[in-house]
Amino acid sequence: MSVDPLTDVLASVRLTGSVFFRIECAAPWAAEAPPSAAIAGQVMPGVDHVIEFHAVTRGACVGGPLGETPVSLRAGDVICFPHGDAHVMASAPGLRAPVDLTALHRAREAKRPFRIRYGEGPAEVELVCGFLGCDARPFNPLLKALPRVLRASDLEGPRAGWLTRFIEVAEAESRRPGPAGSGVLSRVSELMFVELVRRHLEALPRDRTGWLSALSDPHVGRALSALHADPSRPWTLSSLARTAGLARSSLADRFAALLGIPPMQYLARWRMQVAAGLLGTTREGVASVASRVGYASEAAFNRAFKRAVGTPPATFRRQRAAQLPEPLLDPGPSPYAPPLDPG
C-alpha cells in the first residue's frame, strides 16, 4: 500500500496554526515583520520553525522579503513566507516601518484574534494574518523544497475559488468575539497552507529538481510513496527498485538526481523523523519506537537517533515535553498530528 508523501510529511512535522491578527489599513501604511526565528518563542513556544502568512480580504497592497521587489496583492490573494524571512506589507513599494511586537504581547493577554490599525481615515485594505508552526528537525523535506515566498490567487481551474472560501471563513472567524473561533482559524490556516503548496507543486516545471518535483516523477514518486507507507520494512535498493518499476541503478541515479541523496539515506532520515514524532506524541517505549521505524536493536536505534538529532531518544523526549507551554491561541488537535497515545 502506498501513501501520499506530502500528507505524511505534514502529519509527521506537526503542522499547526496559531495566532491571528486582523489588520485594517489606510494609505500610506507599512507593517514590518522580523525573521520568524526572532519571535517564535513568543508566537508558538516549543515549535522548531514558524511560517508567516497574510491573506488579503479587501483592497490591494504589496508584500515581500525585505530588500527585494515586492509583489502586488489584491483581495483573494495569499502570500506566505515558508522560511520565516523578515518581510514588509505596505500600501506601496519602498515603504518601511519600525517592527512593533506589542501586538504579540497583547494577543497573549487577549487569547483571541487581535485587531491592528495602520494609518488614519477609513480603512481601504484589510488582511488576516497568522502563523504556522512545524518541526524543522530531524528531517523536513518539504520545508527545504519550498521557495522563500509562496503566493497564490484564485484562478480558473478545478479548484478555482478554494482560496477565496478559506479567506472568507478566516475573515468571518477573526471578527467573532472571544476565543471560540481560534480553533477554526487554526484549521483554516493549515488547509490554506496545504492549498498553497499543492498549487506550487502543480506549477513546477518538469525539469526542476527537489522533493516536490520528485513526488511528480512516476518512478521516484512511487518509491517515495512506498517508503512513507512502510518505513519499518527492511527495504533494499533492489526491493525498492522493483516497487518503483526501474532497474536498481536507474532508480539510484534518478532518485539522487532529484533529491540529492540516495534512496536508503532518505529512508534513514525519514525513519528518524517518524521516530521523533512518536517520541514526542506517544508514551511508547524506546524499544517499541525503534521497532516501528525498522530497527531490531534498541542500541542501534539509539546510536542512529543521537547521530541524526544530537541527543539520545530519551533525552529528546524529555526536552520535547519541556518545550510545550500553551501557545497564544490554543489550536486544538491538528488533523495532521497523530493523537496522544493514552497508554
C-alpha positions in Angstrom: 0.0 0.0 0.0 1.3 3.5 -0.8 0.5 6.8 0.8 0.6 10.4 -0.2 4.1 11.5 1.0 3.0 15.2 1.2 0.2 14.3 3.7 2.6 12.0 5.6 5.2 14.8 6.0 2.6 17.3 7.1 1.5 14.8 9.8 5.0 14.0 10.9 6.2 17.6 11.2 3.2 18.6 13.3 1.9 21.4 11.1 -0.1 23.7 13.4 -1.8 27.1 13.0 -1.9 29.7 15.7 -2.2 33.4 16.5 -4.3 35.6 14.2 -4.4 39.3 13.5 -6.9 41.4 11.6 -5.2 44.3 10.0 -7.1 47.4 8.8 -5.1 49.9 6.8 -5.4 53.4 5.3 -2.7 54.6 2.9 0.1 55.3 3.4 0.9 52.4 5.6 3.5 49.7 6.2 3.8 46.8 8.6 7.2 45.1 9.0 7.9 41.7 10.5 11.2 40.4 11.8 12.6 37.0 11.0 10.2 34.4 12.4 13.0 32.8 14.4 13.2 36.1 16.4 9.6 35.8 17.6 8.9 32.1 17.5 9.2 31.8 21.3 6.5 34.4 21.8 4.2 33.2 19.0 4.4 29.4 19.2 6.5 28.3 22.2 8.2 24.9 21.7 7.9 24.9 17.9 11.0 24.4 15.8 10.0 26.6 12.9 7.4 29.3 12.3 5.9 30.3 9.0 4.0 33.6 8.5 1.2 34.3 6.0 -1.1 37.2 5.1 -4.5 36.8 3.3 -5.8 40.0 1.6 -9.6 40.2 2.3 -10.2 43.7 0.9 -8.4 46.2 -1.3 -4.8 45.9 -2.7 -1.3 46.2 -1.3 2.3 44.9 -1.8 4.4 42.5 0.1 7.7 40.6 0.1 11.0 39.9 1.8 13.0 43.0 3.0 15.4 44.2 0.3 13.5 42.6 -2.6 11.0 43.9 -5.0 7.5 43.3 -3.5 4.7 41.5 -5.3 1.3 43.1 -5.9 -1.6 41.6 -4.0 -5.3 42.1 -4.1 -8.4 40.7 -2.4 -8.4 36.9 -2.6 -4.5 36.7 -2.6 -2.4 34.9 0.0 1.3 35.4 0.5 3.3 33.1 2.7 7.0 33.1 3.9 7.9 29.4 4.4 11.4 30.1 5.6 10.4 32.9 8.0 12.1 35.7 6.2 11.8 39.2 7.5 9.3 41.0 5.3 7.1 44.0 4.9 3.5 44.5 3.8 2.7 48.0 2.6 0.4 50.2 0.6 3.2 50.9 -1.9 6.8 49.7 -2.7 9.6 51.2 -0.7 7.6 52.0 2.5 9.1 50.8 5.8 8.0 50.8 9.4 9.6 50.0 12.8 8.9 46.5 13.9 6.2 46.5 16.6 6.0 43.5 18.8 3.5 44.9 21.3 0.6 43.2 19.4 2.1 39.8 20.2 2.0 40.5 23.9 -1.5 42.0 23.7 -2.7 38.9 21.8 -1.2 36.7 24.5 -3.3 38.5 27.1 -6.5 38.6 24.9 -6.3 34.9 23.9 -8.2 35.8 20.7 -7.7 37.2 17.2 -6.4 40.7 17.6 -7.2 43.8 15.5 -4.5 46.2 14.4 -4.9 49.5 12.7 -2.4 51.3 10.4 -2.9 54.8 9.0 -5.6 57.3 9.5 -9.1 57.6 7.9 -11.4 54.9 6.5 -9.7 51.5 6.0 -9.0 50.7 2.4 -7.2 47.4 2.9 -7.9 44.5 5.3 -5.8 41.5 5.9 -6.0 38.4 8.0 -2.5 37.4 9.2 -1.3 34.3 11.0 1.4 31.9 11.8 2.0 28.2 11.2 4.4 26.1 13.2 6.2 22.9 12.3 9.2 20.7 13.1 12.3 21.5 11.2 14.3 18.6 12.6 15.4 15.9 12.3 14.1 15.9 8.7 11.5 18.0 7.0 12.0 17.5 3.2 9.0 19.8 2.4 10.4 22.9 4.1 13.7 22.7 2.3 11.8 22.3 -1.0 9.7 25.4 -0.7 10.7 28.8 -2.1 11.2 31.8 0.1 7.8 33.2 -0.9 4.6 31.3 -1.8 1.9 33.5 -3.4 -1.4 32.4 -4.9 -4.6 33.8 -6.2 -7.8 32.1 -7.2 -7.7 31.3 -10.8 -9.8 29.3 -13.3 -9.5 25.6 -13.0 -10.8 22.6 -11.0 -10.1 24.3 -7.6 -11.0 27.9 -8.5 -12.5 29.6 -5.5 -10.9 27.4 -2.8 -8.6 30.2 -1.5 -11.5 32.7 -1.6 -13.6 30.3 0.6 -10.7 29.8 3.0 -10.2 33.6 3.3 -13.9 34.2 3.8 -14.0 31.8 6.7 -10.8 33.2 8.1 -12.2 36.7 8.0 -15.6 35.8 9.5 -13.9 33.9 12.4 -11.4 36.6 13.0 -14.3 39.0 13.6 -16.0 36.7 16.1 -15.7 37.9 19.7 -13.9 35.8 22.2 -11.6 32.8 21.7 -14.1 30.3 20.3 -13.0 30.9 16.7 -9.3 30.3 17.3 -9.6 26.6 16.6 -11.4 27.2 13.4 -8.8 29.8 12.3 -6.0 27.4 13.1 -7.6 24.6 10.9 -8.3 27.2 8.1 -4.6 28.3 8.1 -3.4 24.7 7.8 -5.7 24.0 4.9 -4.8 27.2 3.3 -1.1 26.4 3.5 -1.7 22.9 2.0 -3.6 24.5 -0.9 -0.6 26.9 -1.5 1.8 24.0 -1.5 -0.3 22.0 -3.9 -0.7 24.9 -6.3 3.1 25.4 -6.2 3.6 21.7 -6.9 1.3 21.8 -9.9 3.1 24.8 -11.3 6.6 23.4 -11.1 8.4 23.0 -14.4 9.0 19.4 -15.4 12.8 19.9 -15.4 13.0 21.1 -11.8 14.7 19.0 -9.1 13.9 18.8 -5.4 11.5 16.9 -3.1 8.3 18.3 -4.6 9.4 17.6 -8.1 10.3 14.0 -7.1 6.7 13.5 -5.9 5.5 14.0 -9.5 8.1 11.7 -11.1 6.3 8.4 -12.0 9.1 6.2 -10.6 10.7 8.2 -7.8 7.3 9.3 -6.7 6.2 5.6 -6.4 9.4 4.9 -4.5 8.7 7.7 -2.0 5.1 6.6 -1.5 6.3 3.1 -0.7 9.0 4.3 1.8 6.5 6.5 3.5 3.8 3.8 3.6 6.1 1.3 5.3 9.3 2.9 6.8 9.9 -0.1 9.1 10.2 -2.6 6.2 13.7 -3.9 5.6 14.0 -2.1 2.3 16.9 -2.7 -0.1 17.7 -0.8 -3.2 16.6 -3.9 -5.2 13.2 -4.3 -3.5 12.5 -0.5 -3.8 13.5 -0.6 -7.5 11.0 -3.4 -8.1 8.3 -1.4 -6.4 9.2 1.7 -8.5 9.4 -0.2 -11.7 13.0 0.6 -12.5 16.4 -1.2 -12.5 18.5 -0.7 -9.4 21.0 1.6 -11.0 18.3 3.6 -12.8 16.4 4.3 -9.6 19.5 5.2 -7.7 20.6 7.7 -10.3 17.1 9.2 -10.8 16.4 9.4 -7.1 19.8 11.1 -6.3 19.4 13.5 -9.3 16.0 14.7 -8.0 16.6 14.6 -4.2 20.3 15.0 -3.9 20.7 11.9 -1.7 20.4 8.1 -2.3 17.2 6.2 -1.5 18.5 4.4 1.5 19.9 7.6 3.0 16.5 9.3 2.5 14.8 6.3 4.3 17.3 6.6 7.2 16.5 10.3 7.6 12.7 9.7 7.3 12.8 7.0 9.9 14.4 9.4 12.4 11.6 12.0 11.7 8.9 9.3 12.3 10.7 8.3 15.5 10.9 11.9 16.7 7.2 12.2 16.2 6.4 9.0 18.1 8.7 10.1 20.9 7.0 13.5 21.1 3.4 12.4 20.8 3.1 8.9 22.4 4.2 7.1 25.6 5.7 4.2 23.6 8.9 2.8 25.0 12.1 3.5 23.1 12.4 -0.2 22.1 8.8 -0.1 20.6 9.6 3.1 18.7 12.8 1.5 17.4 10.9 -1.4 16.1 8.3 0.8 14.4 10.9 2.5 12.3 12.8 -0.6 11.3 15.4 -1.2 14.0 15.6 -4.7 15.5 18.2 -3.4 18.1 17.3 -0.6 20.6 21.0 0.1 20.9 21.5 0.6 17.2 18.4 2.9 17.1 19.8 4.9 20.0 23.1 5.4 18.1 21.3 6.4 14.9 18.9 8.8 16.6 21.7 10.5 18.5 23.8 10.8 15.3 20.8 12.4 13.5 19.3 14.6 16.2 22.2 15.2 18.6 20.6 13.7 21.7 19.5 10.2 22.7 15.8 9.3 22.3 15.0 9.5 26.0 16.6 12.9 26.3 14.9 14.2 23.2 11.5 13.1 24.6 12.2 15.0 27.9 13.3 18.1 26.0 10.2 18.0 23.7 7.9 17.6 26.7 9.5 20.6 28.4 9.1 22.8 25.3 5.3 22.6 25.2 3.8 25.6 27.1 0.5 26.8 25.8 0.6 28.9 22.5 -1.0 32.3 22.3 -4.2 30.7 20.9 -4.8 27.0 21.6 -5.5 25.5 18.2 -6.7 22.1 19.5 -5.6 18.9 18.0 -4.1 19.1 14.5 -5.7 17.0 11.7 -2.1 16.2 10.6 -0.7 15.2 14.0 -1.1 11.7 15.5 -3.2 11.6 18.7 -1.6 11.2 22.0 -1.5 7.5 23.0 -3.2 7.3 26.4 -1.3 4.1 27.1 
